[in-house]
Amino acid sequence: MDRLKTDCSQCAALCCLALAFDKGRDFAFDKNPGQPCPNLKHHLCSIHESLEEKGFPGCVKYDCLGSGNRVVQEVFAGRSWQDDPKLTRPMMEAFSGMREVHKRIDLLRAAETLPLEPADEQTRRDYLARLEQFHWSGPELNDFEVGMALEIDIFFHGLRRYVPR
């Protein structure tokens, strides 16, 4: 299973809830974080087939890298903020944390193309395995950004020596 594959059918429209956007080239109106998009009808976009024509190319371009479906299915066992409003804040926080996890997975996968020394390649693989195989909870996702994410970012900083200038 590819953890970075987005499957909106397994999500609860977390991007349509959690993310903010400003009226402009990519969005037809302003939306605050935590405010459900007015185009959202339960877990589906009521204008999905005509997003670009209606002024929402930003929605078409956005990819959560599977963070939404993983949060709903793994962290909340298929439950939704729409069915249980008290889950709204915890799901938004978990979505934010999982987006950070998946961003690191994407970067660790991309680092595979670098000519890494064996020790760095092993570290890359170890981090990748931990992030992809770990069964996340909300509190662990909250802790990720001040713990392992920082470790991985320091590791990435060290990989700069492999990038040709």
Stockholm file with secondary structure:
# STOCKHOLM 1.0

chainA/1-165         MDRLKTDCSQCAALCCLALAFDKGRDFAFDKNPGQPCPNLKHHLCSIHESLEEKGFPGCVKYDCLGSGNRVVQEVFAGRSWQDDPKLTRPMMEAFSGMREVHKRIDLLRAAETLPLEPADEQTRRDYLARLEQFHWSGPELNDFEVGMALEIDIFFHGLRRYVPR
#=GR chainA/1-165 SS CCTTCCCGGGSCCHHHHHCCBCSSSSCSSCBCTTSCCTTEETTEETTGGGTTTTTCHHHHHCCCTTHHHHIIIIISTTCCTTTCGGGHHHHHHHHHHHHHHHHHHHHHHHGGGSCCCHHHHHHHHHHHHHHHHCCCCHHHHHHHTTTHHHHHHHHHHHHGGGSCC
#=GC SS_cons         CCTTCCCGGGSCCHHHHHCCBCSSSSCSSCBCTTSCCTTEETTEETTGGGTTTTTCHHHHHCCCTTHHHHIIIIISTTCCTTTCGGGHHHHHHHHHHHHHHHHHHHHHHHGGGSCCCHHHHHHHHHHHHHHHHCCCCHHHHHHHTTTHHHHHHHHHHHHGGGSCC
//
